[in-house]
Amino acid sequence: MNLRYTTTILLFMLVSVAAAERSIDAMRGDSPISEETAPPRMPQEENTDIKRGRNYPMQPPTIPHKIDGYQVDLNSNKCLSCHSRRRTEESQAPMVSVTHYMDRDGNFLAEVSPRRYFCNQCHVTQTNARPLVENTFQDIDEILKKRVNAQ
Amino acid sequence: MKRWLLDWWRTLSTPSKYFSPGFLTVGGFIAGVIFWGAFNTALEATNTEVFCISCHEMHNNVYQELKPTIHYTNRSGVRATCPDCHVPHEWTDKIARKMQASKEVWGWVFGTINTREKFLDKRIELAKREWLRLKTNDSLECRNCHDFQFMDFTRQSPRAERDHATILASGEKTCIDCHKGIAHKLPDMADVKGW
């Protein structure tokens, strides 16, 4: 038996032992490949209509209501049928921020700028799902407060 | 023409030569029942979703759009089929709508919307016709199921509650004014009021 052959086998064994010890954190979790995982339940969309706070000033506000079946395409924009400047008086919905009427050169347009047209690129609904990982985000106010307290 | 009409009148106004009055009345009654039954069966057959989507125009366009909406699939499994929303339930109105629909047969024969492109080009016209119909009859087909009297506002979202309790309750607006495009995709809404 030549040396190369033996080394290959040894290496292969090492790798397989290592793989077996480390549990692979895939989407399917710990369940073996021969079994099917139970999918998590579909979370419920929050529909409270109550504004949520923002974690930082530039954060796009989250949507506090359901948007099932809202059509946003070339033909129509269901979001803007309440949130556009012309519609807010009747709908009493908050108007989309004025920045959405600006093009990239800072010129104000009559309508929502095409680059801001697809609301869901930034604004999303929230569900009652539990976070998969802990969130360590700290508000700027908390950081400043810590700073002051430390001094 | 006049002679022909007069001949017919004479035939109809002279007493029957061979048939007894009993045969004529009872036979006429039975024939009437059969005719009416057949007519109604045929009418109801055209009032099913299976009939509607037997044409590819309906099956490939509007039916596919209906499928992901809440009027097709939902938690309780109650669903609306095409005629529930597009054909009045009252008999006289239904017959009126069916007569209008004969124009749709014409459109089917001559392929007015037999391609996706033709359908999309015509969608605004078709949609406006349905919106106008629902606006005129105060969203009757919606109200066949969604009865305002039995709406529990406390189970609605605050936005829905506010609008239903004010502008819907006062009759200022009707269902279709706000709920456009809930079962099918919308055409270009640029010149539609409220969009």
Interface residues (C-beta under 8 A of the other chain):
Chain A: N47 T48 D49 H65 K66 D68 G69 Q71 L74 N75 S76 K78 S81 R87 E90 Q92 A93
Chain B: P68 T69 I70 S157 P158 R159 R162 G181 I182 K185 L186 P187 D188 M189 G194 W195
